[in-house]
């Protein structure tokens, strides 16, 4: 209406063309988004899938909904990794590397969402933390399935991602514990029994991760099978390895694997400390030890 009458006729044609072009682009984009839904990292249309997800997140204003939505996308990444691992797909190592890097970035976003939750009410923080804990546990379980389908030399690249998921899960539990200290209503959302069960599951998950990392060193011929006996026994105990046992284990390792052996010993020490704290009902302190144990196990795998 602000355009003078003489100019309207001159502009009507170009405007109509632009609008028609936008219609074609949007229509084509919608078709591309639909086609991209089933793609995997490395596929031509996969970037459209990622952009579509980012757009949905950008258009969501509620923080709890953002956490739920991001959890949905993280689970997609895990399913993509499982498909790549379980099929004889072209350029699998390259695709797997891309997939794990994308998942790592997504887990960083989830961690940031958990940090942002500090601005919410205690009840909202608990709800968001529960979503993060659930998503993280699903990531760890999914990655274990994927790793089982991969050759030994392709498994270590998942180690850091698995540790990041454990980290997020532990942080989520800590957020719940902290929220319950400051709000009675938050205690009704998650019972102490549920928290203890969740923490126990994380302890056993980290223990299994350490066992897998140890076996990988055995399979690679870097340590002897007999040297792992002491470690296997300590995996279910709250008592750390004695100095003599540590020396016996370390002496069986090749020089090239010294750092991996050190990481494994550190992992067992941290896990034993976590079990001890759990037995003493010091729930808020267990998390840090679990994170330390998970990181050390991942470092051993990667090295």
C-alpha positions, -999 to +999 in steps of 0.1 A: +000+000+000+030+023+004+040+018-033+027+045-057+001+033-081+022+037-113+049+015-098+026-014-088+022-028-123+060-028-128+066-046-095+038-070-097+056-093-121+089-096-103+071-100-069+050-128-083+081-145-097+099-143-064+069-156-045+066-185-069+103-192-066+100-193-028+071-217-031+091-240-053+121-239-029+100-245+001+081-273-016+114-289-027+129-284+007+099-302+024+104-331+000+141-331+008+135-331+045+112-360+042+138-379+021+166-370+045+149-386+076+163-420+069+198-409+059+230-417+077+262-396+082+280-395+049+248-395+028+242-366+005+210-354+022+221-360+058+230-323+063+194-314+056+183-338+084+206-319+108+195-285+097+158-296+101+165-306+137+184-274+145+154-254+131+130-273+153+151-266+183+155-229+174+117-226+172+111-242+206+111-217+235+103-239+265+135-252+281+121-285+292+107-291+257+142-283+243+158-309+265+132-335+255+136-326+218+174-327+220+171-361+237+151-373+207+178-362+183+206-377+204+188-410+203+187-407+165+224-403+164+228-435+184+205-454+160+226-441+131+258-453+148+242-487+153+231-490+117+266-480+105+282-506+129+258-534+120+258-532+082+285-536+056+282-500+045+306-482+022+333-462+039+322-474+073+353-461+093+348-425+079+311-426+084+315-439+120+340-411+127+316-385+115+287-400+134+306-401+167+318-365+163+282-354+157+270-373+188+298-358+209+287-323+199+251-332+207+261-345+241+279-312+247+247-294+239+228-316+264+254-308+290+249-270+284+212-275+286+217-291+320+238-261+331+211-237+319+186-256+341+201-238+371+179-208+362+148-229+365+127-238+396+139-268+415+110-289+402+117-279+366+154-287+372+145-322+384+123-328+354+150-317+330+177-337+348+155-368+346+152-364+309+190-360+306+197-390+328+173-412+307+188-401+274+223-406+286+216-441+299+201-449+265+232-436+247+255-458+268+234-489+262+232-481+225+269-476+221+276-509+238+255-527+212+272-508+184+307-516+197+299-553+199+293-552+161+326-534+152+361-548+147+384-542+177+403-515+159+372-494+153+358-495+188+381-471+206+368-441+187+335-445+207+353-444+241+352-406+245+315-404+235+306-431+260+325-412+287+306-380+278+273-398+281+283-412+315+294-377+325+260-362+315+242-389+334+261-384+366+257-346+363+220-351+359+218-371+392+238-344+409+214-318+397+185-338+412+203-343+445+211-305+447+175-296+438+161-318+465+183-301+491+166-268+484+130-278+477+107-303+494+086-306+463+115-318+443+118-348+466+084-360+454+096-362+418+124-387+424+126-409+455+158-417+472+154-454+463+152-444+426+183-423+429+203-452+445+191-476+418+202-451+391+236-446+407+241-484+411+233-488+374+260-462+366+285-480+388+279-513+371+280-496+337+314-481+344+326-514+358+316-531+325+334-504+306+366-510+325+363-548+319+359-542+281+389-518+281+410-544+300+400-572+275+410-550+246+445-547+260+446-585+264+434-590+228+460-567+215+487-586+233+497-556+254+491-573+287+488-609+297+455-626+305+468-638+339+476-602+349+439-592+347+428-616+374+434-591+402+416-564+382+386-587+376+382-593+413+384-557+422+358-546+396+330-557+420+347-546+452+349-514+471+385-522+480+412-508+457+441-529+444+470-532+468+503-518+458+518-552+453+489-562+429+494-530+410+531-537+406+523-573+395+498-560+369+521-533+356+551-556+353+533-578+328+526-549+304+548-540+275+565-506+277+543-493+249+511-499+269+523-483+302+500-454+299+470-476+292+479-498+323+481-466+344+447-455+331+432-489+340+446-488+375+433-453+380+399-464+367+397-493+392+408-470+421+381-444+413+355-471+408+364-487+442+361-453+458+327-448+442+315-481+456+327-472+490+310-438+490+278-454+478+279-479+507+283-450+530+252-433+515+273-403+504+254-401+471+265-366+461+302-376+462+298-408+441+294-389+408+329-374+407+345-407+412+324-424+385+333-396+360+370-401+369+367-439+364+349-436+331+374-411+317+403-433+327+388-463+311+381-443+279+417-431+278+430-466+282+408-477+252+418-448+230+455-451+238 
